[in-house]
Amino acid sequence: MTAVEVAVREYAMLGEGPTWDAAAQRLIWVDILGSRIHTYDPVTGRRTVMVTEQHVGAAKPRTDGGLVVNLRDGVGIYDGIDGFRWLHRDVVPGRRGNDAAVAPDGSLWTGTMRYDEAPGGGTLSRIAPDGTAATVLDDVAVSNGTGWSPDGRLMYYIDSPTRSIDVFDIGADQLPANRRQLASVDDGFPDGLTVDADGCVWVALWDGGAVRRYTPDGQLDRVIELPVLRPTACAFGGTDLTDLYITTARTGLEAPHPLSGSVLVVPGAGKGLPQPAFAG
């Protein structure tokens, strides 16, 4: 039986976006509805919490230090020197930033969604290091997990209400094409994802109480059952990238499990890929 442990006991409303910051050897994650960015050092146990002025869908490390964040009204930067500045502002009433990921070329891929989760109300965009934005998908409901194969030639993507995990080919222009389904989910909704060193895709299942691992040809080959109903995302971390960290949520639950909102960890779950930092 797979051992699931508690990394960070917390009461996050909507924990999301675990990211291993290789330079600082720490985990970064957010509480979207709590407007908080958390960090956790698994060696020392040290934690930090930063409050943002808007709901924050994701926070990723930058090559020059600090963080790039996907907020309600666009993408901004905390650089530790000048504080906060907007990189790309895109205000749409009733919409907020959601999950985000850094591509192998150092660009930031940001998702948005309407608060009412209306179909077609969200997008997936590519933010270049200089802040130039290009909308890649403009007919999304709840933009969630995004990740790339080890060779960078495939991109995986989840629009949660579709219950589908999709895959695209990535061309020389670094843009996705030839969208098709890798796998479908009928027990819960696919949420955040990560890709391991074998090219397998790990997916957290919102309302499914589990993380699933799919092979590159779409076969389900592993299921990790969790004590919480709403895991949101997963990422490999630790010095050797073998520990699987899982964020969770308690929002919308009448009687959440005591660990709902905490960060869970499965030691030695597999072997992750080093995650690039945002080049902007």
N, C-alpha and C positions, 0 to 999 in steps of 0.2 A: 504494500500500500504506500502511495506517495505521501511523504511527510510535508504537510503545509504548516508553516510557522507564522507568527506575527512579527513583522519587521518593525512597524510603527503603529502603536495603538492610537487611534485618532477617531474623531467623530465628524469626519468630512461629510458634507451634504452630497457632494458629487466629486469624489476623488477621481482624478484622470491623469493621463499623459505621463506615466513613469519614463524617465530618461536617464541613462547612466552617463554622467559627466566624467569622461576619462581623465581630463586634465586635473580635476579636483578630487577624483576618486569618491564621488558622492552620487546619490540618487536625487533627481529633481522631479517633483510632481506637483500637481495643482489641485485645489478645491475650487471648481468652476464657480459654483453658486456662492461659496464663501469668500470669493475674490482674494484667494491666498495662494502664494507660491511657497512650497515647502522644500527643504533640502534635508538629507539624512546621510550621515557618514556611518556605514555599518561597522567600521573598525572601532571608532571612538564612541559611537552612539550619539554624537553631537547632531542637533537639529536646529534649523533656523526657519522662521516664518516671516514672509513679507506680505503685507496687505496691498492690494492694487485698488485703484479707484474705480475699476470696472470689472465685470465678470471676465475671468481669464480662462480661455480654453486650453492653452498650452504654453509651456515655457521651455526653451531650448538653449543650450550653451552657445556662445559665439567664439570664434577663433581668437578675437582680440579681447576676450574677457567679457563678463557680464552676461546678460540674457536677452534673447529676442522672444517676444510674447505675442500671442494671438488673443486680442482683447475684443470687447463688444464692438468697438468702432474702428477696428483695423489692427495693424501690426505695429508694435513699438519696440523700443530698445531701452534696457537699463544697462548703462555702461559703467556704473560704479564711480564715475568721475563727475559727469554733468547731470547725473540723475536720469530722468526719463525724457525720451524724445520720440515723436512719431516717425516711423519709417514709411508707412503707407496707410493713409486714413481713408476709410470707405464706410461712411455712416449710412445705414439703412434702418429706419425705425422698425422695431420688432424683430431684429435679427442680431445674432451675436457670433463671435468666433467660437469654434469648437476644436476638435483635434487638429494637430499639425505634425509634420515630419520634415526632417532635413534630408535632402536627396544626396546621392554620392558626389554631385558637383558642387555642393555647398549651398544650393538654393533652398528656400523654405516653401513647403507646400502646405497651404492653410485651408482649412475647411470652415464653412459657416453653416448656420441653420437658423430658422425662425424659432422663436420661443414656443410657438404653438405647433412646431414640427410640420407645418404645411408642406405638402409635396411641391417640389419645384422652387421652394423658398430659399434654398441654400446653394452654395457653390464650392468648387475646389479651384484654388488659384496657385500659381507659381510666383513667388516673390524673389526676384534676383537680389544679389548682395547690395546693389545700389538702390533698392527699393522699387524698381520697375515691376509692375504687376501685370500678369496675364491670366485671364480666366480660362481654365482648362475644361471644367465641366460647369454648366450653368443651369442644370435641371436636377438638383439634388434636394433631398428632404433633410436627412441628418448625416452630414459628412463626418466620417469617423476614420477608422484605421487606414493608414497608408504606409507602404514599405516597399523595399526593393530587393531583388534577388542578389545573391553574393556577387554575381558578375555585372550587375546593374542593367541587365538587358530586359528585365521584367519588372513591372510595378503592380503591386497588389493594392486593392482599394475596397472600402466598404461604405455603402450608403445603407445604414442600419435597417430602415423599414422594409427594404427589398428582401431581407434575409439572405442576401447573396454575398459571397466573397468573390470579387472579380479580379481578373488579371489582364494587364495590357502589355503590349510590346513597347519597348523604348527605343526610339531611333537615334540617329546621329544628332538630331536637334534637341534631344532629351525630352521630347514630348510623347505622351502615350497615344497608342493607336491599337486597332484590332481588339477591342474590348470583348471579353468572353467570361463565362463563369468558371471559377475554379471549383467551388463547392457551394451548396446551399445548406441552410440551417432551419430546422423545424422545431427546435426546442430552445426557445429564447431568441434573442436577436444578436447577431454578430456586432461587436463594438470595436475596441482597439485591437491592433495586431502588432506582432513583431516577427521578423524573419531570422532563422538561425543559420549557423555556419554550413549546415547541410542543405540549405535552401528550403527548409520546411517552414510553414506559416503557422504561428501560434495565435489563436484568436480567443479573446474574452467574450463570454456569452452573457449579455445583460438579460436578466430574468431566466437565465439558464443555469446559474450556480456552478459554472465550470469554465475551464480553459481547454480548448481543443487544439491538437497539432495535426496539420494536414501536410501530406507529402507534396512535392512539386507537381505531381499529376492529379492532385485533388483527393487522394485517398485519406480517410481519417485513420490515423495510426496510434493516437494516444488521447486520453481524456483525463484531466485532473479535476476531480470533484472538490468543490470548495464549501466552506461552512456558511457562505453568504450567498444571497440570491442574485445580487447585482455587481459582479465584477465588471470593470469598465475597460481595462487595458492591461497590457503586460509588456515587460522588457527585461532583457538579460543584463545583469550587473555583477559587481564584485570584481576583484582584481583579475580573475581569470574568465570573467563573463560566463559563469556557469550557473549563477543563481537567478531564478526567474521571479521578478518582483511583479506584484499584481495590485493595482489600485481598485477600490470598491466604493460603492455609493449607498446612502441610506435614504435619499430623497424619494418621496412617493410611497414609502413603505409604512403601513400602519403599525407593524410590530417588527422593526428591523432586528436582525441578529446582533448581539452585543459587539461583534467584530465588524459590522457594516460601517463603512467609512474609514476603516484602517487600511494599511498597506500590508499585504501578505507576502510571503516569500517561500519558494520551493527550492531549497539548497540542492545544487548539483542536478538541476532539471535537464540541462543540455549544454550546448555551447553556442553563445551568441556571437553576433558580428559587432565590431567596433562601430559606433555611431558617429558620423561626421558632425562637426559643429557648423553652425551657420557662418558663412563666409563674409557676411555684412557687418 
